[in-house]
Amino acid sequence: MFKEIILPVLIFAAIGGLFGLLIAFFSKVFAVRVDERVGRVTEMLPGYNCGACGYPGCAGLAEKIVAGKADVKLCKPGKQDMRDAIRNYLNETAKNTQNSNNK
């Protein structure tokens, strides 16, 4: 009975545990760091995902704005108060990032 039922179950559990540990290890090694400012800027954009800016939706534009490769003015449906809010947010977070790097 041991060889027929319990041994295969133990082998299966050991293989599952090994794969679980490997997945945990590789999730730490190959983790992709995402700038949290991209999500916040995406929320501040209108959310039409119209592509009028030349990027694939608001998330694509937000990534480029945070990276400094695009200007907020590219968002055609966006109003001036939205543009000012995004610029202020990026200026504040840039100052906070510089201050935390200097410590």
N, C-alpha and C positions, 0 to 999 in steps of 0.2 A: 504494500500500500504506500509506503514512504516513497519508493522510487517512481511510482505511477502518478501520484498526485502532488505530494508535498515538494519533492525535488523540482519539478517544473515550475511550480509557483514561486519557490525561492529564487530560482534562476531568473524568472521573469521579473520579480521584484528587484533583484540586484541590477539587472540591465536597466530597468526603469530608473532606479536611483542614480546609476552612473550617468545616464543621459540627462537627468535632472541637474546633476552637478555640472556637467559640461555646458548645458544651456545657461546656467547661472554664471559660470565663469566667462563664457563668451559674450554674454550680455554686458558684462562690465568692461571687458577688453575692447569690444567694438561699439561701445556706446557713442552716439552722436550727440554732441552738445548743441542745443538749440538756444539761440538768443531770445530771452523772454520778451524783449522789446518788440520783436516781430509780431507776436500775438497781440500785444497791446495796440500797436499801430494798425494792425488789421481790424481790430474792433473799432478804432477811431475813423477808419475809412467808411464810405457810405454803404458798402456791402452789395453793390449792384452786380459786381463781377462782370461788367460790360466789356472789358478789354479795350476801352477807348484810350487807355494810357499806353497801350502797346505791350502790356504784360498779361499773363494768363490769370486774370482775376485780381482781386484785392490782396490776396495773400502774396502773390508774385510781386506786386508793386511794393508791398510792405517790406518784403525781404530786401529789395533793391534800395528802398529809402533808408532803411537801417544800415545797410552796407555803405551808404554814401554814393551809390551809383545811379540814383534817380532822384528827381526833385518832386516835392509834393504837388507842384503845379501841374504835373502830368495827369492828375486825377480830374477829369473834365466835369463830372457831376458834383465834385466836392466844392463846398463853399469856403470863403476866406477864413471864417472862424475855425473850421475844421483844420485848414492848413496851418493856422497860427497855433492851434492846440497841439498838433503833431510836432511842429518845430519846437515849441516850448518843452514838450515832453522829452524829445530827443536831447535838447540842450541840458535839461535837468539830469537826465540819466547819464549823459556824458560826463557832467561834473561829478556826480556820485561815483561813477566808475573810476575817474581819475583820482578822487580822494581815497577810495578804497585801495587802489593800486599803490598809492604813496605811503600807506601805513605800514 
